[in-house]
């Protein structure tokens, strides 16, 4: 009859043997095939060790059966595959080599736990150990939750505290099921979203512009404006404070300067901030003015209604320190699409008398007079009020905005 022997290094050896052959003789045959001495061999059948004096037929070995062969060296390495109490491997190097050589295990890991699989394949033992500890803690937490569920099932259903715990358990179960569904159907939601950057030139200087439709104004930092040779054009009459979750000082405005997108030049207005954590932000004011389209299907920014298209940068092309600009955006200093009036960049002009607090320019008889004057030019009252509010009561800027829209 034929039997198959699988060695510790996952080699398969086929042997023709007599059913009444002794285990010792089978080991002798394997010594010739594997160069592993008979004394170092341990044969296992159905999980039990086969003794040298036993016959194959007496222990139930039949034609086509599989026998495991372990050597003394492989048994020692098996001991090294044990885990510590915290879930980490006793011998991380041996564990990494053993798992990486097992194609079936690696295929399952790549599907179920890609982070751990990448750590094993990348020979990153520290990361692998940390992930093994995390998975151990997750298993302990799952076990604790299951024990709590069992305790709740056996608790008094009419007890008020038990009812609260049951309600909390039901709510948490719904959250966990929703999380599992998201992992299955929308796994990209758990990845970091790369913000939108494009290559531009400001006054002939190449920059990487952060495109943010949630920002009311196009913003440039003082250092970037100086690098682009624009700081000499700074109009300090437009100093103020940018309010949001945090705040930053507005140094003024640069009313117009050329920016180059693709091969075309466009006029652009900048609000200059004294902010070290951002460089250049292409905001909604210029996106609207130049009829820009954020095309996420083609991953391009279209300018001028489509006359110019520039690709959004891949993550590898974005400097790592630009992540600070993303955090700056999240602080709310630029506003949001849903409520720009409550969280955008708000600018207040300096008062001619620094000792007197400036009055609200969007209230009072003067404001009503400005509304009436602009309405006479043919604009709707609501549009006029919004424009005046946006420019803090500045009639000329509001008129320019309305004519430009």
C-alpha positions in Angstrom: 0.0 0.0 0.0 1.0 3.6 -0.4 1.2 6.2 2.4 2.1 9.9 2.3 4.4 11.4 4.9 4.4 15.1 5.5 7.6 16.5 7.1 8.0 19.4 9.4 9.1 21.7 6.5 5.9 20.8 4.6 7.5 18.3 2.1 5.4 15.3 1.0 7.0 11.9 0.6 5.2 8.9 -0.9 6.2 5.5 0.4 5.3 1.9 -0.8 5.1 -0.2 2.4 3.5 -3.4 3.5 0.5 -3.1 5.9 2.4 -5.2 8.5 5.6 -3.1 8.2 6.9 -1.9 11.5 7.1 1.8 12.3 10.8 1.4 12.9 11.3 0.2 9.3 9.2 3.1 8.0 11.5 5.5 9.9 14.5 3.8 8.3 13.1 4.4 4.8 12.4 8.0 5.7 16.0 8.4 7.0 17.2 7.6 3.4 14.7 10.1 1.9 15.1 13.0 4.4 18.7 12.5 5.8 17.1 12.8 9.3 18.3 10.0 11.5 15.9 7.4 12.9 16.5 8.5 16.5 15.5 12.1 15.6 12.2 11.1 13.9 8.8 11.2 15.5 5.9 9.8 13.5 2.3 10.9 14.2 -0.9 9.3 13.0 -4.3 11.0 13.8 -2.5 13.1 16.4 -0.9 10.1 18.3 2.7 9.1 18.3 3.6 5.9 16.5 5.9 3.6 18.5 8.8 1.8 16.8 7.6 -1.7 17.7 4.0 -1.1 16.4 2.8 -2.4 13.0 1.1 -0.1 10.6 -2.0 -2.2 10.3 -2.3 -2.5 14.1 -2.6 1.2 14.6 -5.1 1.7 11.7 -2.8 3.0 8.9 -4.5 2.2 5.6 -3.7 2.7 1.9 -3.6 6.5 1.1 -3.4 7.7 4.7 -1.3 10.7 5.8 1.4 10.4 8.4 3.2 13.4 10.0 7.0 13.3 10.6 8.5 15.6 13.2 12.2 15.9 13.8 13.8 16.9 17.1 14.8 20.2 15.6 11.3 20.9 14.3 9.9 19.9 17.8 12.1 22.5 19.3 10.9 25.2 16.9 7.3 24.1 17.7 8.0 25.1 21.3 9.2 28.5 20.0 5.8 29.0 18.3 4.2 29.5 21.7 2.8 32.8 22.9 3.4 35.0 25.9 0.6 35.9 28.3 0.2 39.3 26.5 -0.3 37.6 23.2 3.1 38.3 21.7 5.3 35.5 20.3 7.8 33.8 22.5 10.3 33.7 19.6 9.1 36.3 17.1 11.8 35.4 14.5 10.8 31.7 14.4 7.1 32.6 14.4 7.5 35.1 11.5 9.5 32.5 9.4 7.0 29.7 10.2 3.9 31.7 9.2 5.5 33.4 6.2 6.3 29.9 4.7 2.7 28.7 5.2 1.0 29.8 2.0 -2.5 28.9 3.3 -2.1 30.8 6.5 -0.7 33.8 4.7 -3.6 33.8 2.2 -6.1 33.8 5.1 -4.2 36.6 6.9 -4.0 38.8 3.8 -7.8 38.5 3.6 -8.7 38.8 7.3 -5.9 40.8 8.8 -3.8 42.6 6.1 -2.0 44.7 8.6 -0.6 41.7 10.4 0.2 40.0 7.1 2.1 43.0 5.9 4.1 43.1 9.1 5.0 39.4 8.8 5.9 39.7 5.1 7.9 42.9 5.7 10.0 41.2 8.5 8.9 44.1 10.9 9.1 42.1 14.1 8.3 45.0 16.4 5.1 45.9 14.5 4.2 42.2 14.4 4.6 41.8 18.1 2.5 45.0 18.8 -0.3 43.7 16.4 -0.3 40.3 18.1 -0.7 42.0 21.5 -3.6 44.2 20.1 -5.3 41.1 18.6 -5.0 39.3 22.0 -6.6 42.3 23.8 -9.4 42.3 21.2 -10.0 38.6 21.8 -10.1 39.2 25.5 -12.5 42.1 25.1 -14.8 39.9 22.9 -14.7 37.2 25.5 -15.6 39.7 28.2 -18.5 40.9 26.2 -19.8 37.4 25.6 -19.6 36.7 29.3 -21.5 39.9 30.0 -24.2 38.9 27.5 -24.5 35.5 29.1 -24.8 37.2 32.5 -27.5 39.5 31.2 -29.5 36.6 29.8 -29.5 35.0 33.2 -30.4 38.2 35.1 -33.8 39.3 36.4 -35.6 40.9 33.4 -37.7 43.0 35.8 -34.8 44.5 37.6 -34.3 48.2 36.5 -30.5 48.0 36.4 -30.6 44.8 34.4 -33.0 46.5 31.9 -30.5 49.4 31.5 -27.6 47.0 30.9 -29.7 44.9 28.4 -30.7 48.1 26.5 -27.0 49.2 26.4 -26.0 45.8 25.2 -28.6 45.9 22.4 -27.5 49.3 21.3 -23.8 48.3 21.3 -24.7 45.2 19.3 -26.3 47.4 16.7 -23.2 49.6 16.6 -20.9 46.6 16.2 -23.1 45.1 13.4 -23.0 48.5 11.6 -19.2 48.6 12.0 -18.9 45.1 10.5 -21.2 46.0 7.6 -19.0 49.0 6.9 -15.9 46.9 6.9 -17.4 44.6 4.4 -19.2 47.0 2.1 -17.3 50.3 2.6 -13.8 49.5 3.8 -12.3 52.7 2.3 -14.2 54.7 4.9 -11.6 53.5 7.5 -8.6 54.8 5.4 -7.2 58.3 5.7 -8.6 60.5 3.0 -5.9 62.4 1.0 -6.9 66.0 0.6 -6.9 67.7 -2.8 -3.7 69.4 -4.0 -2.8 70.7 -7.5 0.4 72.3 -8.9 0.1 76.0 -9.5 2.3 79.0 -9.9 1.7 82.2 -7.9 3.4 85.2 -9.5 5.8 82.8 -11.3 6.7 80.7 -8.2 5.7 77.0 -8.2 3.5 75.9 -5.2 1.3 73.0 -4.3 -2.2 74.5 -3.7 -4.6 73.0 -1.2 -8.0 73.0 -3.0 -10.8 73.5 -0.4 -14.4 74.3 -1.4 -15.2 74.7 2.3 -13.0 77.8 2.6 -14.7 81.1 2.0 -11.6 82.9 0.9 -8.3 82.0 -0.9 -5.7 82.2 1.8 -1.9 82.6 1.6 0.5 82.6 4.5 2.8 85.5 5.1 5.9 83.4 4.4 4.5 82.1 1.1 3.5 85.6 0.0 7.0 86.8 0.8 8.5 83.9 -1.2 6.2 84.8 -4.1 7.2 88.4 -4.0 3.7 89.6 -3.1 4.1 91.0 0.4 4.9 94.4 -1.0 1.3 94.5 -2.2 -0.3 93.8 1.2 -3.1 96.1 2.0 -3.1 96.4 5.8 -6.4 98.2 5.9 -8.0 94.8 5.8 -6.4 93.5 9.1 -8.6 91.5 11.4 -9.1 88.2 13.0 -10.1 84.9 11.4 -12.6 83.2 13.7 -13.5 79.6 13.9 -12.8 76.8 16.3 -9.5 78.6 16.7 -8.4 82.0 15.4 -5.6 83.5 13.4 -4.5 87.0 12.7 -5.4 88.5 9.2 -2.5 90.7 8.1 -4.4 92.1 5.2 -5.3 91.4 1.6 -3.5 91.3 -1.7 -6.2 92.5 -4.1 -4.9 90.9 -7.3 -2.0 88.8 -8.5 -1.5 86.3 -11.3 -1.8 82.6 -10.7 -0.9 80.0 -13.4 -3.0 76.8 -13.6 -1.9 74.6 -16.4 -0.9 76.9 -19.2 -3.3 79.7 -18.4 -3.1 82.7 -16.2 -5.9 83.9 -13.9 -6.2 86.9 -11.6 -6.5 86.0 -8.0 -7.3 87.8 -4.7 -5.6 86.6 -1.5 -6.3 86.9 2.2 -2.9 86.9 4.0 -2.8 85.1 7.4 -0.1 85.0 10.0 -0.3 81.2 10.2 2.7 78.9 10.3 0.6 75.8 9.8 -0.6 76.4 6.3 0.9 77.8 3.0 -1.7 78.3 0.3 -5.3 77.5 0.2 -7.4 77.9 -3.0 -10.8 78.7 -1.6 -14.4 79.0 -2.7 -14.2 82.6 -3.8 -11.7 81.9 -6.6 -13.3 78.5 -7.4 -16.5 80.3 -8.1 -14.9 83.2 -9.9 -13.0 81.0 -12.3 -15.9 78.5 -12.7 -13.8 75.6 -11.4 -15.1 72.0 -11.3 -13.8 69.4 -8.8 -14.0 66.3 -10.9 -13.4 63.4 -8.6 -14.3 60.8 -11.2 -11.4 61.9 -13.4 -9.4 63.1 -10.4 -8.8 66.6 -12.0 -9.6 70.2 -11.3 -11.2 71.9 -14.3 -10.8 75.6 -14.5 -12.7 78.1 -16.7 -15.6 75.8 -17.2 -13.2 73.1 -18.5 -10.8 75.0 -20.6 -7.9 73.8 -18.4 -7.7 70.5 -16.5 -4.9 69.8 -13.9 -4.7 66.5 -12.0 -4.9 66.3 -8.3 -1.6 65.2 -6.8 -1.1 61.7 -5.5 -0.2 61.2 -1.8 3.5 60.5 -2.7 3.7 63.8 -4.4 2.4 65.8 -1.4 5.1 66.9 1.2 4.5 65.3 4.6 4.5 68.7 6.4 1.4 69.6 4.3 -0.7 67.4 6.6 -0.6 70.4 8.9 -2.7 72.3 6.4 -5.3 69.5 6.6 -5.4 69.9 10.3 -5.7 73.6 9.9 -8.6 73.1 7.6 -10.4 70.9 10.1 -10.1 73.6 12.8 -12.9 75.5 11.0 -10.9 78.7 10.1 -12.0 78.4 6.5 -15.7 77.7 7.2 -17.8 74.9 5.7 -20.1 74.2 2.8 -23.1 73.8 5.2 -22.7 76.9 7.3 -20.1 79.3 6.0 -21.8 82.2 7.8 -21.0 80.7 11.2 -17.5 79.3 10.9 -15.7 81.1 8.0 -12.9 83.6 7.9 -14.4 86.7 9.3 -12.5 89.9 8.8 -13.0 93.2 10.7 -11.3 96.4 9.5 -9.4 98.6 11.8 -11.2 101.5 13.4 -9.9 104.9 12.8 -10.0 105.4 16.6 -8.2 102.4 18.2 -9.6 103.4 21.5 -13.2 103.0 20.4 -14.8 99.6 19.6 -16.0 99.6 16.0 -19.8 99.6 15.5 -21.5 96.7 13.6 -21.3 97.7 9.9 -24.3 95.4 9.0 -26.8 97.2 11.2 -28.4 100.7 11.5 -29.6 103.4 9.1 -26.4 103.5 7.1 -26.6 99.8 6.3 -30.2 100.3 5.1 -29.1 103.2 2.9 -26.5 101.0 1.3 -29.1 98.3 0.7 -31.4 100.8 -1.0 -28.6 102.2 -3.2 -27.6 98.7 -4.5 -31.2 97.6 -5.0 -31.7 100.6 -7.3 -29.0 99.1 -9.5 -31.2 96.1 -10.1 -30.1 93.6 -7.6 -32.5 91.7 -5.3 -32.7 92.8 -1.7 -31.6 89.4 -0.2 -28.6 89.2 -2.6 -27.6 92.7 -1.6 -27.9 91.9 2.2 -25.8 88.8 1.7 -23.1 90.7 -0.3 -22.9 93.5 2.3 -22.7 91.1 5.1 -20.0 89.1 3.4 -17.9 92.3 3.0 -18.7 93.7 6.4 -20.8 96.6 5.0 -18.2 97.7 2.4 -20.5 99.0 -0.4 -17.9 99.1 -3.2 -16.7 95.5 -2.5 -20.3 94.3 -2.3 -21.1 96.0 -5.6 -18.1 94.4 -7.3 -19.1 91.0 -6.0 -22.7 91.4 -7.3 -21.6 92.6 -10.7 -19.0 89.8 -10.8 -21.6 87.1 -9.9 
